[in-house]
Amino acid sequence: MFSLRLRPNIPARALRGHPWVFVGELRTPVPPEADGKAAILCDARGRPLGVGLCSKRSAIAWRKFSSKSSDFDRSFIDGALGAALAHREASGLTGPVRRLVWSEADHLPGLVVDQYGAALVVQSLTAGIENALPVILAALQAKFKPEEIILRNDAPARRHEHLPLEAKTVSGKPYPARWLTIDGLEYFIDLLGAQKTGFYLDQRAQHVRVGQLAKGRRVLDGCCNQGAFALQCAKAGAVSVLGIDSSAPSIAQSEQNAAKNGLAEKAKFEMANMFDWFSARKDERNSYDLIVLDPPSFAPKRGAFAGALRGYKELNLRALRMLAPGGILATYCCSQNVTTSTFLEVVADSAADAEREARVIEVTSQPADHPTLLACPETHYLKGVIVEVE
């Protein structure tokens, strides 16, 4: 097995248990023959810190998969899959729709596996996972016996590893979009073409939770995507629901989902940029009793951090101004580089500028099937807060 060593006098986070090592933290670069292969990482004195997968092409040169000496082989992969499944089932996440593998948090760095009924969706995001993909797919077939495995290898993160972007089935056969029941509602899911791996699985619990607050309220669902928040609110007894999204396909799918669930009369959808939509209604007050904001990431890179905070503040400020007294704002952030405390500060600043007193109902996070490693804050990306205004 290959061996890598940290540079002396470098405060590498790997010394404190973080599973990543960057190129500049290594004494010598990853050799070409180690690209995508397992390697032991040693500190500057030669003491082993764990075993991980190497990448010659990424800024992250090494990703730990085990603290003990181990090959990244079928035996290890079977064990990691079994542990990941046991964690989900212990948390009450027994399927049939759930995340089965969440990268570093499940000791399979660069691998994402989602279950949608009888199908699995796999994302291979690193050279090491790509190299081991045939073994991984065989292990998934043996353990879960899916009717199909869809490879959603079209995530932008693959560009960092110089990997091609593609979406296909393992069998090579078509896999048409189909209706799937998720938390009591029917959704028309395209596993080959929809955003992420087909559905925003990380927000499932929040879709239901916000729905519990919607009875008798006028609801605005900002950045509605497939309409999950809107439909859960309509189902729960909202007086009216309006979903806004800038994507024409998302609006069409939301309307299709609403009709399928018998909610088309109550849940309406409109295509618009959320910032523009708010700007056109900047003088409106008391228009809604519940507003949901679940925008895409504004800070995919650290360089976008300042602009992201301005964007989040503007959206929340506009929403808070439109809420009726006693109204509720459920607002979320999926920007990995924005911490929970920073996001709460942004919402607090928005409330102050809107001259609204906001009482926290609940601070939210990602669900148990998207676990977070304490030593790896990068595994924690989703945060939110539900507040009630005076």
Secondary structure, 3 states (H helix, E strand, C coil): CEEEEECCCCCCHHHHCCCEEEHHHECCCCCHHHCCCEEEEECCCCCEEEEEEECCCCCEEEEEEECCCCCCCHHHHHHHHHHHHHHHHHCCCCCCEEEEEEHHHHCCCCEEEEEECCEEEEEECCHHHHHHHHHHHHHHHHHHCCCEEEEEECCHHHHHHCCCCEEEECCCCCCCCEEEEECCEEEEECCCCCCCCCCCHHHHHHHHHHHHCCCCCEEEEECCCCCHHHHHHHHHCCCEEEEEECCHHHHHHHHHHHHHCCCCCCEEEEECCHHHHHHCCCCCCCCEEEEEECCCCCCCCHHHHHHHHHHHHHHHHHHHHHEEEEEEEEEEECCCCCCHHHHHHHHHHHHHHCCCCEEEEEEEECCCCCCCECCEHHHCCCEEEEEEEC
